């Protein structure tokens, strides 16, 4: 099976005052459909850079990013934004809900400017994450776990191929974190790939496979079977 | 890979994350409001989001609205002030600029205007202008035991120069007298009263209206007689009434050319050039006042620029996440500009309404007339000021909006 999202020899260097910093060094990485992968590693290991490349938020300095087999390395900002909207869902550590929008409106943010509205899909998604009775609540009326579930619903509004979760449990207590991970696992069961970037060992329990990054290189892979 | 449909979700909703409590349940009465809000939001997401964002910090938004309102108020009010001054001045100057006064040049020994002079003046003035020959003098006007000294005018066609308050001005003035309002008041005269001038008795046929404009021939303290009642046969003044200041100036030039070719027989007095100078001055004054207003609007624009910068920096992560989940740059631009536009629209409208209120206050507390205050030309200023207010706000929003839209989501989300 072809990976849904793939980095091929991806290198990312940053220019700083002191000189060049290699954040990611010739990384090969692929996510298969319906697979969940945890990317772990100490801070500064290049996890976030890798997530940015996978999420089409950034382009590698050298190497290739592929989405559904298509080379998306050199897309324009507009094309990349459209590709993100159509194929990638994001879940962040800080939830990043918009405080002036209700839960339902937050879920619909990606479709905010679409001519055809999302219909009742946001309601369906919120019901499925157990927030059917919180549609018109604003983020400050929701608990951390509820906010993260709104964020998961937002990530799914455009029916993505892959959900990228950046420390999804980072701001949650252990029990709530576990519930959110179970939620993401249910997402995976529907055929959506899930990439979890984390340093929380709990997260790796829910991932089929773990990739350990050290100093911008893939140090070790555990679990799962290479396709 | 096949797209993942909702129908493939197979867990039971809420089996684990059921509602914790019902205290946050929205009341049933709010359903209609919610659906109206929702329709609005779907239709105009940028404007609705802008309004909600602006209400996050009400004081700050109110202050920037106030800034724009003051700027628009300044432009509209000062512009209307200038216009009202100009209108009021034009009304006071009245027909001054349209009249040419021709007097015999006494320095050259010419004591009066001959019939021939009058024919020449008539020809020189052209067909559109009316020439009114006038005899002048002064006399004691008496009624019973009371008397007042009045200016005497002798003209056959008083209708060309004056307006009556009561009675009618005769087409050809052959008998009776027309009295100015001051004379009528001091002698308590009305139409039908009788006055005595130099031993002759005359019936009052009309009383003139008060003149609120400046004219070379002031009839307030005058009595107008038929010209035949004067001892002299010759006229000692001719008033040329033209349709406009420019025609008056041209007529004056032609009269000078015709009558003063060989000898300066007449002195010609016209104020059209003075009136046009006065007009120019008021144009300048209006421009100057609007300029002062524009400076205050500029200051308001800078304050909006500042506010928009602050809010976009504060919401950097929010904008970053929007970009990450698929909102295009141009759409972010729209969101930020919508905020500037809402500030500008509310401020401009408030400013315009306030300026109209001030104009009406001006009517209430000054001697200005309603016709001047409600003159349609005044409406231009609030409209132009609103356009400037909106334009300034949008212009001030462009740079912060551009900065927000082009911020890389990676950088924005890193904080």
Interface residues (C-beta under 8 A of the other chain):
Chain A: X4 X33 X48 X52 X55 X57 X58 X68 X77 X78 X81 X82 X84 X85 X86 X89 X90 X92 X94 X96 X98 X99 X100 X101 X105 X109 X110 X112 X113 X117 X121 X124 X125 X127 X128 X129 X130 X131 X132 X133 X134 X136 X137 X141 X143 X145 X146 X149 X154 X155 X158 X159 X161 X179 X182 X186 X189 X190 X191 X192
Chain B: X1 X2 X3 X4 X5 X6 X8 X9 X10 X11 X13 X14 X15 X16 X17 X18 X19 X20 X22 X24 X25 X26 X30 X34 X41 X42 X45 X46 X49 X52 X53 X55 X56 X317 X318 X320 X321 X322 X323 X324 X325 X326 X327 X328 X329 X331 X334 X408 X409 X410 X413 X414
